[in-house]
Amino acid sequence: MKGRLIAVVLTALLPAVAMLGYNEFLSRQQRRLEIHRVAAQTTRQTASEVEHILDGTRNLLAAVSVIPAVVDEGGQPCIDGLKRIVDRMASINSVIVLDTNGKLVCDSNGREKGTDFSDRPYFAAARAGGAFAVGGYTISRPSGLKVLPVAIAMEKDGVLRGFIVAGIRLDWLQGRIEERGLLPGGTVTIADRDGIILVRNPHPEAFVGTRLIDDSMPLVRERSAGTREMTGRDGVARIIGYEPALSDAMPLFVAAGIAKEEGFASIDQASIAGVAIIAVGALLAIAAALLVGNRFLIRPIAQIVDTLERWRAGDETARTRLRGRHGEIGLVGATIDSMLEELDERRRVAAAAETARNLLVRELSHRVKNTFSVVQAIARQTFGRRDAAEYESFSQRLGALAGAYDILVSGQWQSGDIREVVVRALRPHRNDNDDHIALHGDPCRLPAQAVLSLSLVVHELATNATKYGALSHPDGRIDVTWRHDGAGVAFSWIEHCGKPLTSPARQGFGSRLIRSAFPGEYAPEAKSVFEPTGLVFTLHFRLDVAE
């Protein structure tokens, strides 16, 4: 019962568990979309700031390209002019002027004129494009600082005069990106077209100057911006937004990531709280169910079962003593108590009726025996001495009938055992230790009419055996057998006379009585065969007869 109560409670909690699971799934889907959106938005904002920085640097270089000291004079005036610009610009490491062949014309750091920069990728890109060009990750030769070189063509009167190159300091760019801040578990990465990391927030010292992981390299050349879920070099699973290096205007790769663990932390906490609440609720519900079930179900049911077992064992005073305070089970117990009271009352009434009936049966039996005595007295006076033999035969038949009635009286006038019927009918013809008559058969109850009829048949067979058959010879014996064959009783009487026996010349009254003792509804089938060794009598009659 306790297991069933727990099962009911858990079943009742299934909708709550299903709702929690559905909300968990829906919340995670919505949160995933939100993180993708935030990652893409953060990437776009960072890319816009980088574009703004590059655009500002381009404007700066464009302004420098029209300064006469830079374009026409060169020499120390050019160096001084460039140095003043660099001193005012914290983002710029140096500014140099190159001729059309990549030879140094002047440098804000005062390097020797004629130094060859034609091998630098940004120079090749600027000369090929003739416009603004952005290089890749570079370590400045004079200062050793990490810079991002940018170059712009310098023209006068439509004629290309050279190129102006500036190095954007990556530590300054790192600071600008860090000023923007990060979401919990977030990252921002800026890389050049070759996938070399220029800026990384956080932990720039571990990433700047290294190449992007292989999974990220295809994103550098993607055709459009997007988001993706991947695991970084630090082993953290993130949702990243990315802006590929699409054009000369934005030749850098920008990516912003949000750690999934951090992004889903609030949902995980809510899920844990929900599971904890359901678990606590389940425990409280189970405890309440067991408490209430034990009080209103288990104990009352056990009390009802115990009461019924005691009552069935004979304790007539057993009662559940349950009332309405035990709920519906209490009403059942009260109903059972009322039923037991009524059964006890019926039992008392039936016992009183049984006592009265037994008294009436004994009185009827007494009167029947008195009637038999009167009949015997009348028969004695009627037959007189001249018919003494006939009187004796009649008296014995009457005694057999009286013995059959005794069996019925002991069986409440309903039935009698076949062995007792045979034994009582044979009592006048055998002693207690007489082995001349052997009885064989299993117990079998006969209806009242069959008791009377079989008693008369056995008496007549025994009387004839005493006069003419097996019981008239010292060595004679009789085998009496019966068998219940399902449809009725098969009865046989087999005599072994110990001397030759001849068939009687005529059929006497006893023989006719044997054949007509059973009423027709019993479908009696009797057969007598006089063998040289003695009589063989068989009888079959039905038992399924309505009395």
C-alpha positions in Angstrom: 0.0 0.0 0.0 2.8 2.4 0.8 4.4 1.7 -2.5 1.1 2.5 -4.2 0.8 5.8 -2.3 4.3 6.8 -3.3 3.6 5.8 -6.9 0.4 8.0 -6.8 2.4 11.0 -5.5 5.1 10.6 -8.1 2.5 10.3 -10.8 0.9 13.5 -9.6 4.3 15.2 -9.8 4.8 14.2 -13.4 3.1 17.2 -14.9 5.3 19.5 -12.8 8.4 17.7 -13.9 7.2 17.8 -17.5 6.5 21.6 -17.2 9.9 22.1 -15.7 11.6 20.2 -18.5 9.6 22.1 -21.1 10.4 25.5 -19.5 14.1 24.4 -19.3 14.1 23.5 -23.0 12.3 26.7 -24.0 14.5 28.9 -21.7 17.7 27.4 -23.1 16.5 27.9 -26.7 15.6 31.5 -26.0 18.9 32.1 -24.0 20.9 30.5 -26.8 19.3 32.9 -29.4 19.9 35.8 -27.1 23.6 34.9 -26.6 24.0 34.6 -30.3 22.4 38.0 -30.8 24.6 39.6 -28.0 27.8 38.0 -29.4 26.9 39.3 -32.9 26.1 42.7 -31.5 29.3 42.9 -29.5 31.3 41.9 -32.5 29.7 44.5 -34.7 30.3 47.2 -32.1 34.0 46.2 -31.7 34.4 46.1 -35.5 32.9 49.5 -35.8 35.3 50.9 -33.3 38.3 49.3 -35.1 36.9 50.8 -38.4 36.7 54.1 -36.7 40.3 53.9 -35.5 41.5 52.9 -38.9 39.5 55.6 -40.5 41.0 58.2 -38.1 44.5 56.9 -38.8 43.8 57.2 -42.6 42.6 60.7 -42.2 45.7 61.5 -40.1 48.0 60.1 -42.8 46.0 62.0 -45.5 46.5 65.2 -43.6 50.3 64.5 -43.2 50.5 63.8 -47.0 49.8 67.4 -47.8 52.2 69.0 -45.4 54.9 70.8 -47.5 57.7 69.8 -45.3 56.8 66.2 -45.8 56.0 66.4 -49.5 58.6 68.8 -50.8 61.4 69.5 -48.3 62.2 66.2 -46.6 65.2 66.2 -44.4 65.2 67.6 -40.9 62.0 69.6 -41.3 60.2 66.4 -42.3 61.6 64.5 -39.4 60.7 67.3 -37.0 57.2 67.5 -38.3 56.6 63.8 -38.1 58.0 63.7 -34.6 55.6 66.4 -33.4 52.7 64.4 -34.8 53.8 61.2 -33.1 54.3 62.9 -29.8 50.7 64.1 -29.9 49.2 60.8 -30.9 49.4 58.1 -28.2 48.1 55.5 -30.7 50.9 55.9 -33.1 54.3 54.4 -32.6 56.0 56.1 -35.6 55.4 57.7 -38.9 57.7 57.3 -41.9 57.8 58.5 -45.5 58.8 56.2 -48.2 59.5 56.9 -51.9 57.9 55.0 -54.7 60.5 52.3 -54.4 60.1 51.7 -50.7 63.2 53.7 -49.6 63.0 55.7 -46.4 62.7 59.4 -47.0 62.2 60.5 -43.4 61.2 59.0 -40.1 59.8 60.3 -36.9 62.3 58.2 -35.0 65.2 59.7 -37.0 66.3 56.5 -38.7 68.8 56.7 -41.6 67.5 57.8 -44.9 67.4 55.1 -47.6 66.5 52.2 -45.4 64.6 49.7 -47.6 61.0 48.9 -46.6 60.0 47.4 -50.0 59.9 43.9 -48.5 57.1 44.9 -46.1 53.6 43.5 -47.1 51.9 46.7 -46.4 54.1 48.6 -48.8 53.4 46.1 -51.6 49.6 46.4 -50.8 49.7 50.2 -50.8 51.7 50.3 -54.1 49.4 47.8 -55.7 46.2 49.5 -54.5 47.4 53.0 -54.6 45.1 53.8 -51.7 44.9 53.0 -48.0 46.5 49.7 -47.0 46.6 47.8 -43.7 49.3 45.4 -42.9 49.5 42.6 -40.4 51.0 41.8 -37.1 54.4 43.5 -37.0 57.2 44.0 -34.4 58.8 47.5 -35.0 62.5 47.2 -35.7 63.6 50.4 -33.9 61.3 50.2 -30.8 60.5 46.5 -30.6 56.9 47.3 -30.0 54.0 45.3 -31.5 52.3 47.4 -34.1 49.8 47.3 -36.9 51.2 49.2 -39.9 49.0 51.2 -42.2 50.0 53.0 -45.4 48.5 55.6 -47.7 49.7 56.9 -51.1 51.1 60.4 -51.2 50.4 62.4 -54.4 51.0 65.9 -55.7 49.4 67.3 -58.8 48.1 63.8 -59.6 51.6 62.3 -59.5 52.5 59.6 -57.0 55.3 61.0 -54.8 55.6 58.1 -52.3 53.9 56.6 -49.3 53.3 57.6 -45.7 53.3 54.7 -43.2 52.2 54.7 -39.6 52.4 52.0 -36.9 49.3 51.7 -34.7 50.5 50.5 -31.3 48.8 47.2 -30.4 49.2 47.9 -26.7 47.2 51.1 -27.2 44.6 49.2 -29.2 44.5 46.6 -26.5 43.7 49.3 -24.0 40.9 50.7 -26.1 39.3 47.3 -26.4 39.7 46.6 -22.7 37.9 49.9 -21.9 34.8 48.5 -23.5 34.6 45.8 -20.8 33.4 42.2 -21.1 30.4 40.2 -20.3 31.0 37.4 -17.7 33.0 34.7 -19.5 33.3 36.9 -22.6 36.2 37.4 -25.0 37.2 39.8 -27.8 39.7 38.8 -30.5 41.1 40.9 -33.4 43.4 39.2 -35.9 44.9 40.1 -39.3 44.2 38.5 -42.6 46.7 35.7 -41.8 45.0 34.8 -38.6 47.6 36.3 -36.3 46.0 37.7 -33.2 46.5 41.4 -32.7 44.3 42.0 -29.7 42.9 39.5 -27.1 40.8 40.4 -24.1 41.4 38.8 -21.6 44.9 37.3 -21.3 46.5 39.1 -24.2 50.0 38.0 -23.1 49.0 34.4 -23.9 47.4 35.0 -27.2 48.7 38.1 -29.0 51.1 37.1 -31.8 49.8 33.6 -32.0 47.6 32.1 -34.7 43.9 31.5 -34.4 42.9 27.8 -33.9 42.2 25.8 -37.0 38.4 25.9 -36.5 38.5 29.7 -36.6 40.7 30.2 -39.6 37.9 29.6 -42.2 35.9 32.3 -40.5 38.6 34.9 -41.4 37.6 34.5 -45.1 33.9 34.1 -44.7 31.6 36.0 -47.1 29.5 37.5 -44.3 29.3 38.0 -40.6 27.7 35.4 -38.4 27.8 33.4 -35.1 29.0 29.9 -34.2 29.5 27.6 -31.3 33.0 26.3 -30.8 35.6 25.5 -28.1 38.6 27.8 -27.9 42.3 27.0 -27.3 41.7 27.4 -23.5 39.2 24.5 -23.6 36.1 26.8 -23.0 33.0 26.3 -25.0 31.8 29.6 -26.3 29.2 31.2 -28.6 31.1 33.6 -30.8 30.1 36.4 -33.2 32.5 37.2 -36.0 33.2 39.8 -38.7 35.5 38.5 -41.4 38.2 40.5 -43.1 36.0 41.5 -46.1 37.6 44.5 -47.6 40.4 47.1 -47.6 38.1 49.3 -45.5 38.0 46.5 -42.8 40.9 44.2 -43.4 40.9 42.7 -39.9 39.0 39.8 -38.4 37.0 40.6 -35.2 35.3 38.0 -33.0 33.5 38.3 -29.7 32.7 35.2 -27.6 30.5 34.4 -24.6 31.2 31.4 -22.5 28.2 29.0 -22.6 28.7 28.1 -18.9 28.5 31.7 -17.9 25.7 32.5 -20.4 23.5 29.7 -19.2 24.5 30.1 -15.5 21.2 31.9 -14.6 19.2 29.2 -16.3 21.3 26.4 -14.7 20.7 28.0 -11.3 16.9 28.3 -12.0 16.9 24.7 -13.1 18.7 23.5 -10.0 16.3 25.6 -7.9 13.3 24.1 -9.7 14.6 20.6 -9.3 15.3 21.2 -5.7 11.8 22.6 -5.1 10.2 19.7 -6.9 12.4 17.2 -4.9 11.5 18.9 -1.6 7.9 19.0 -2.7 8.0 15.3 -3.6 9.5 14.4 -0.3 7.0 16.5 1.6 4.1 15.0 -0.5 5.4 11.5 0.1 5.7 12.1 3.8 2.2 13.6 3.9 0.8 10.8 1.8 2.4 8.1 4.0 1.2 9.9 7.2 -2.3 10.5 5.9 -2.4 7.1 4.2 -1.2 5.3 7.3 -3.8 7.2 9.4 -6.7 6.9 7.1 -5.9 4.0 4.8 -3.3 1.5 5.9 -4.2 1.2 9.6 -8.0 1.2 9.0 -7.6 -1.4 6.2 -5.4 -3.6 8.4 -7.9 -3.2 11.2 -10.7 -4.3 8.9 -8.8 -7.3 7.7 -7.8 -8.3 11.2 -11.4 -8.0 12.4 -12.6 -10.2 9.5 -9.9 -12.8 10.2 -10.8 -13.0 13.9 -14.5 -13.2 13.1 -13.9 -16.0 10.6 -11.8 -17.8 13.3 -14.7 -17.8 15.6 -14.4 -14.6 17.6 -18.0 -13.4 17.4 -17.1 -10.2 19.3 -14.6 -9.0 16.7 -15.5 -5.5 15.5 -13.5 -2.8 13.6 -14.7 0.0 15.9 -14.1 2.4 13.0 -16.2 5.5 12.7 -16.6 8.5 10.4 -13.4 10.2 11.7 -11.4 7.7 9.7 -12.9 9.1 6.5 -14.5 6.9 3.8 -12.6 3.8 5.1 -14.2 4.5 8.5 -17.6 4.4 6.9 -16.7 1.0 5.4 -15.6 -0.2 8.8 -18.8 0.9 10.4 -20.8 -0.8 7.6 -18.8 -4.0 8.2 -19.6 -3.8 11.9 -23.3 -3.4 11.2 -23.1 -6.4 8.8 -21.3 -8.5 11.5 -24.0 -7.5 14.0 -26.7 -8.6 11.6 -24.9 -11.9 10.8 -24.5 -12.6 14.5 -28.2 -11.9 15.0 -29.1 -14.2 12.1 -26.8 -16.8 13.6 -28.5 -16.6 16.9 -31.9 -16.8 15.2 -30.7 -19.8 13.1 -29.3 -21.5 16.2 -32.6 -21.1 18.0 -34.5 -22.4 14.9 -32.0 -25.3 14.6 -32.6 -26.2 18.3 -36.3 -26.1 17.8 -36.0 -28.2 14.6 -33.8 -30.8 16.3 -36.4 -31.0 19.1 -39.1 -31.4 16.6 -37.1 -34.1 14.7 -36.5 -36.0 17.9 -40.2 -35.8 18.7 -41.1 -37.0 15.2 -38.6 -39.8 15.4 -40.0 -40.8 18.7 -43.6 -40.8 17.3 -42.4 -42.7 14.2 -40.9 -45.4 16.4 -44.1 -45.5 18.5 -46.0 -45.9 15.3 -43.7 -48.8 14.2 -44.3 -50.4 17.6 -48.1 -50.0 17.2 -47.8 -51.5 13.7 -45.9 -54.4 15.0 -48.5 -55.0 17.7 -51.3 -54.9 15.2 -49.3 -57.2 12.9 -48.7 -59.7 15.8 -52.5 -59.8 16.6 -53.3 -60.0 12.8 -50.9 -62.8 11.9 -51.3 -64.7 15.1 -49.4 -67.9 15.8 -50.4 -69.6 12.6 -48.6 -67.1 10.5 -45.6 -66.6 12.8 -43.1 -66.9 9.9 -44.9 -64.2 7.9 -45.0 -62.0 11.0 -41.3 -62.4 11.6 -40.5 -61.4 8.0 -42.8 -58.4 8.2 -41.3 -57.4 11.6 -37.8 -57.5 10.2 -38.7 -55.4 7.2 -40.3 -52.9 9.5 -37.1 -52.9 11.6 -35.0 -52.2 8.6 -37.2 -49.3 7.7 -36.9 -48.1 11.3 -33.1 -48.3 11.1 -33.2 -46.3 7.9 -35.2 -43.6 9.6 -32.6 -43.6 12.4 -30.0 -42.8 9.8 -32.1 -40.0 8.4 -32.7 -38.6 11.9 -29.0 -38.4 12.5 -28.5 -36.8 9.1 -31.1 -34.1 9.8 -33.5 -35.9 7.4 -31.5 -34.9 4.5 -29.1 -37.7 3.6 -27.1 -40.7 4.9 -23.9 -42.4 4.2 -24.2 -45.6 2.1 -21.9 -47.6 4.4 -24.0 -46.8 7.4 -27.2 -47.8 5.5 -25.7 -51.2 4.6 -24.3 -51.8 8.1 -27.6 -51.0 9.8 -29.6 -53.2 7.4 -27.2 -56.1 8.0 -27.0 -55.7 11.7 -29.6 -58.5 12.5 -27.6 -60.9 10.2 -24.0 -60.4 11.3 -22.0 -60.1 14.4 -19.5 -57.4 15.1 -16.6 -59.8 14.5 -18.3 -61.6 11.6 -16.1 -61.9 8.5 -18.7 -63.6 6.4 -19.8 -60.2 5.0 -17.2 -57.9 3.5 -18.0 -54.3 2.7 -16.0 -52.3 0.0 -16.6 -48.8 -1.1 -15.8 -45.1 -0.6 -18.0 -42.7 1.4 -21.0 -41.6 -0.5 -24.0 -39.5 0.6 -27.5 -40.8 -0.4 -30.6 -38.7 -0.5 -33.4 -39.5 2.0 -35.5 -41.6 -0.4 -32.5 -43.6 -1.5 -31.6 -44.3 2.1 -35.0 -45.8 2.8 -35.1 -47.8 -0.5 -31.5 -49.2 -0.3 -32.1 -50.2 3.4 -35.1 -52.3 2.3 -33.2 -53.9 -0.6 -30.2 -54.8 1.6 -32.5 -56.2 4.3 -34.3 -58.4 1.7 -31.0 -59.6 0.2 -29.7 -60.5 3.7 -32.9 -62.3 4.6 -32.8 -64.4 1.5 -29.1 -65.1 2.0 -29.9 -66.3 5.6 -32.7 -68.5 4.4 -31.3 -69.9 1.1 -28.0 -68.4 0.3 -24.5 -67.8 1.6 -25.5 -67.0 5.2 -27.3 -70.4 5.4 -23.9 -72.2 5.1 -21.0 -72.0 7.6 -18.5 -71.5 4.8 -20.6 -69.0 2.9 -19.5 -65.3 2.5 -20.8 -62.2 0.8 -19.0 -59.3 -0.9 -20.9 -56.1 -0.9 -19.3 -53.3 -3.0 -20.5 -49.9 -4.2 -19.0 -47.2 -6.4 -20.0 -43.7 -7.3 -19.5 -43.5 -11.1 -20.5 -39.8 -11.6 -24.0 -40.3 -12.8 -25.1 -42.5 -9.9 -24.2 -45.4 -7.7 -23.3 -48.9 -8.9 -24.1 -51.4 -6.1 -23.3 -55.2 -6.2 -24.1 -58.1 -3.9 -22.1 -61.3 -4.6 -22.7 -64.4 -2.6 -20.2 -67.4 -2.3 -22.4 -70.2 -0.9 -19.8 -72.9 -0.5 -22.3 -75.3 -2.0 -24.2 -75.7 -5.3 -27.1 -73.3 -5.6 -30.2 -73.7 -7.8 -32.4 -70.9 -9.1 -35.7 -70.6 -7.2 -38.8 -72.0 -9.0 -40.8 -68.8 -8.4 -40.3 -65.2 -7.5 -41.4 -64.4 -3.9 -42.5 -61.1 -2.4 -39.0 -60.2 -1.3 -37.7 -60.5 -4.8 -40.5 -58.2 -6.0 -39.8 -55.8 -3.2 -36.1 -55.6 -4.2 -37.0 -54.7 -7.8 -39.6 -52.1 -6.8 -38.0 -50.5 -3.8 -36.6 -47.5 -5.7 -39.0 -44.9 -7.2 -38.9 -44.5 -11.0 -37.2 -41.1 -10.8 -34.0 -42.8 -9.6 -33.9 -44.8 -12.9 -33.1 -48.0 -11.0 -31.6 -50.9 -13.0 -31.6 -54.2 -10.9 -30.4 -57.6 -12.1 -30.2 -60.9 -10.3 -28.2 -63.9 -11.6 -28.1 -67.2 -9.8 -24.7 -68.6 -10.4 -23.8 -72.2 -9.2 -21.6 -70.5 -6.5 -24.3 -68.1 -5.4 -26.4 -65.0 -6.1 -24.9 -62.1 -8.1 -27.1 -59.0 -7.7 -26.3 -55.7 -9.3 -28.1 -52.4 -8.9 -27.6 -49.0 -10.4 -29.5 -45.8 -9.5 -29.2 -42.1 -10.1 -28.3 -39.6 -7.4 -29.1 -36.3 -9.1 -32.8 -36.4 -8.2 -34.6 -33.5 -6.7 -36.1 -34.4 -3.3 
